[in-house]
Structure formats: structure tokens, C-alpha cells
């Protein structure tokens, strides 16, 4: 900063000196007048040269400082030209040595030391897992919470490609350690009408997404999601980290309905990934995250039935690959210690495989994939209300398969399909349906059409249909039909309105354990009504 002010001060002083002879020369008849005029012309040229050089230095310094802070430092394109144009109207071009000197001077004024590995450039970034349409374009589909590590590797690759195209040098190791902060605040206003009759009448604050049975009509206004994401980039090209903090919007306990007294913050995800998609398609991840079994993409407000059944969050180790380009194969394998086990003690006993192919062919694009997991009993849908026994001992492991597909046409139409099914039956003592071991499955299909309204506001309307089988013990409805309208009136926001119609299992159906999150099903009994539940939900998401 002081180095930038010095030319300005010198220029002012010289301007003052030049002004005095100029006024004197107007009235003077001294024989030295010609000499004074010559000196005046010389000083004026020097002042002009200093001013242009000062403006050039300030422009380069300002540009350099802005790009450093934002993670986009580049060398000025004129640095390769050593020619001086003093006395002309063109700004003087700086040599590489001068640019290097300016960069060195600016380091003194940055609020961090870029020479110390691990010191982070802190800034805001795009909310991970939310595609660009939420920022005001191409509103098509909600990116799932699975495969977050692959999304982050792709984001970092894109950032580095942009920096390299701009000729940046300060982003080589060990300088480019950055911290991108992002998050979401989500609110809902909902109306629920429950049909039939069941024991849910006596359950305080049941989950409206999974509830079955008769209750009085309910309304609610709630903050359904608050998350803060921290994306650590570097300092090595091969490492990145991610931490997501979320909050709990449910009541403190089944006997305490004072919801706002809970609101506790917890670590939802925390993992480290080793990989660099600019150099290799292979990567490895360890930590707490949703393992890549299924994708659960959706345009809807409510969760899909496959997600309620099978999404699995664990502390796992994963190895994978993803071919780069518009089209290519991807795959991964992972292992973790499941909470449900058949051995005397719990140990690393679960894992799975995931593979697929994504492509772009003119106006068509798609993603086809499949996966297998060794034990479905470790999914969130079963663990949230599990009642296997106090130690989660099971009689047998139950593997499961997932197949999914997403097709897009001309950025207008999107078709989503996903199906999850257990490969074998549960032991009747662990989970049953109508007197035999349950073999749960769930299907989801969605069709969305994207368009623009209200002066080019991205919008979409979607219809969805889902069906489950032998999933009564998990309090998942038999069928789910939804219609959802999405739009993005303001940048980084999403407004949604959904109507949902759930048909429950028949009153003659019976099941036992492990029990769902609402708590109506236990190890001994679970029943339904055969009636339908309806819900209308308005949702507002703000991403930052």
C-alpha cells in the first residue's frame, strides 16, 4: 500500500513545483524565461509519466489482490513486454520482475501468510450437492446426497482448469489451501390429512413422510433443514476434505413436544478424499458419509420410497474410479462395520459395490447404474427405529440390490427411475410380513418438464409414482403419488409446492420389527389401515 502511495505523493509534489513556474512565466519578461519554459515542459512530461505508471501499478496491484483473495491469481498479460512508452498516452507495461515485485509487496498486506502450508483462503462457494439450476438456471433435478466425494473432485478439477487457463502461478503446491463455506436454510409449511385409524393417534410429533393411519388433520410451520458445509481444498493437489454440520428439528424425546428446545447441531458428514481427476480417474475416501448404494435423485419435496428404505450412512473406506469426459464408466467398492450383525460381537462385516455409465449424445444424456450391499439392515430406514434386539443381533444378513437410471432430453424433459429390493427374506424373528420373513422392496419413477415463467425464471413441474412391497414394518406407504411445482424466483433460492397422496397397507396386513421412525411398529406387532393420507407442503430453500 505504501509503495503504491509513493508515486502518487511524488506526482503531487512535482505538480506543485511545475505549477509555480507556470504562473510566474505568464507575467515575467526575464531573459531566463525560455529556460524556465524548457524546464516546465520537461517536468510536465515527468509528471505525466509518473501518473500513467502509478495508474498502471494500481490497476495491476488491484487486479492481483482481487484474484489472490478469490483464488484466481494470474500474471498480467503485459508482463512479457519490457518496452517503455513514457511520454505517450499508453500506460507503461511492466516487466516480469516488476510484477513479481508488486506481488511480493502485496503479501505484506494480506490477512494470512500464503507461504505457510495449511493457511486457508476462506471464501464462500456453491452449496455442494445442489446443481446450478438452484442458482437461477436449468431447474431440473435435485442432486442426491450420495457420491459427494465425486462431486467435490469434479468441482476442484473445474476450479483448477479455470486457474490454469488464466495462467496463475500461486496455486501450485503449497500455496493453494482454500476453505469454501456454503450451506442451506430450509423452511416448510405443511398440511396433513390422515385416513383410517391406528395406534399412531397417541404418538406425539410423528414423521409426516412415513406416518400411516388416522390422526386429526395437522398443520405445521417448521425449519426442516439447516446445514453448513466446509470444503477444504489442498494444500496438496491430491487431498480434499469435507465437513457438514446439520441440526435436529425433531422434539427432544417422545414425551417432550417442545421442539425448539432441541435444535442441537451435529456432524452429518465428515470425510477425507485422496484423488485428482485432472491426473487420474481413481480416488479413495474415508470418513462418515452416505455410501454409494443407490442415488435417490428426486424432483420432489418428499423423500422417495427407495431412499426411505435403503439409504445408508456409515463410517467407511471407499475406493473408486470415474472416467473423465462427457461419457464414461464409473464404479466404487466400500467396506464398513455395520451395527446389525450375526456374530457375537460387531466388526467390519458390511460393504458393497457400485457401477454405472453416464453419457451425452447430442440432446440426450443419461446415467445408468446398479449396486449391491451386503446387509440392508444397516440402512437408515431400518436403524432409525430398529428393534432387532438390544445388541442388534440378527439371525441372518440380508443383501440388497439397487438399479437406477436418469435420462434427459434437450434440458426440458427428465425421467428418473430407481428400484431397490432385498435379495433374500429376513428371518421372521427379525422382520416379518403376513407371517413370513419380509423381503422389502421399493420403486420410484418421476417425470419432470422444465420451462421458464415470469421473465425467465427457471421452473419445473413433475409427477411421481412410487410403490413398496413387504415394507409395512418400516412404516413406508404401499404407494406414493406426488405432483410438485418448483421455481427459482431469486438467485440461490428454490420455491416448491407439492401435493402428495399415500396409500397405506391393507388393514389385514400384519408385520413385526424393526419398527420405523414414527414408532408405531414394534418387534411384536405392526398394523395399518388401508386408508390414504394426503399432504400439501410449501417449501423455501435458501442456498449460500
QUIGIUR-V867851 format. One record per pair of residues at least 12 apart in sequence whose ideal C-beta (glycine too) atoms are under 6 Angstrom apart, sorted by the first residue. I is the first residue (numbers start at 0). J is the second residue. Records with the same first field share a line. If there is no record, write none. Layout:
# QUIGIUR-V867851
I->J  J
This chain:
# QUIGIUR-V867851
0->108
2->104
3->57  60
6->49  53
7->53
10->46  49  50
13->46
14->46
17->42  43
20->35  39
21->39
44->86
48->85
51->90  91
52->91
55->90  91
59->75  101
60->101
63->102
64->105
70->120  177
72->167  169
73->165  166  167
74->98  166
75->98
77->92
78->93  95  98
80->92
81->94
113->174
116->173  234
117->176
119->176  177  178
120->177
121->178
123->180
124->179  181
126->181  183  542
127->228
128->142  144
129->542
130->142
132->457
133->493  542
134->490  491
135->487  490
136->457
137->410
138->449  457  459  485  487
139->413  449
140->296  298  413
141->297
143->294  295  296
144->289
145->289  291  294
146->291
148->272  284
149->321
151->239
152->274  276  282
155->232
156->276  277
159->277
173->234
175->233
176->233  234
177->232
178->231
179->230
180->229
181->228
182->226  227  228  543
183->226  542
184->225  541
185->223  224  540
186->222  539
187->221  223  536  538
188->220  537
189->219  536
190->218  535
191->207  217  534
192->216  533
193->213  214  532
194->530  531  532
195->212  213  528  530
196->213
197->212  528
198->519
199->212  214  519
200->214
202->517  518
203->256
204->250  256
205->517
206->516  517
208->301  302
209->474  515  516  517
210->517
211->474  503  527
212->528
223->248
225->246
226->243  245
227->244
228->243
229->242
236->275
237->273  275
238->273
239->272
240->271
241->270
242->269
243->267  268
244->264
245->267
246->262  264
247->261  263
268->287  288
269->286  287
270->284  286  288
271->286
272->284
276->323
280->320  321  322  323
281->320
282->319
283->318
284->317
285->316
287->314
289->312
290->311  313  315  333
291->331  353
292->311  351  370  372  401
293->309  401
294->403
295->310
296->405  415
298->445  447  461
299->463  481  483
300->483  495  497  536  538
301->499
303->443
304->441  443  465  467  475  479
305->417  419  441  443
307->380  475
308->380  419  441
309->378  419
310->379
311->377  378
312->379
313->335
315->333  335
316->334
317->331  333
318->332
319->331
325->359
326->358  359
328->356
329->355
330->354
331->353
332->352
333->350
334->347  350
335->349
337->349  374  377
338->377  391
339->376  377  391  393
341->393
349->373  374  377
350->373
351->371  372
352->371
353->370
355->367  368
362->409
364->407
365->406
366->405
367->404
368->403
369->402
370->401
371->400
372->399
373->398
374->396
375->397  399  421
380->473
381->513
383->516
384->514  515  516
385->513
386->512  513  514  521  522
387->429  513
393->429
394->426  429
395->426
397->421  423  425
398->422
399->421
400->420  422
401->419
402->418
403->417
404->416
411->449
412->448
413->447
414->446
415->445
416->444
417->443
418->442
419->441
420->440
421->438  439
424->436  438
425->437
430->472  512  513
431->510  511
432->469  510
433->508  509
437->469
438->469
439->469  470
440->468
441->467
442->466
443->465
444->464
445->461  463
446->462
447->459  461
448->460
456->486  488
457->487
458->486
459->485
460->484
461->483
462->482
463->481
464->480
465->479
466->478
471->504  508  510  525  527
472->510  512  520  525
473->515
474->515  517  520
476->501  503
477->502  503  504
478->502
479->501
480->500
481->497  499
482->498
483->497
484->496
491->542
492->541
493->540
494->539
495->538
496->537
497->536
498->535
499->534
500->533
501->532
502->531
503->527  528  530
504->527
505->529
506->528  529
508->527
510->525
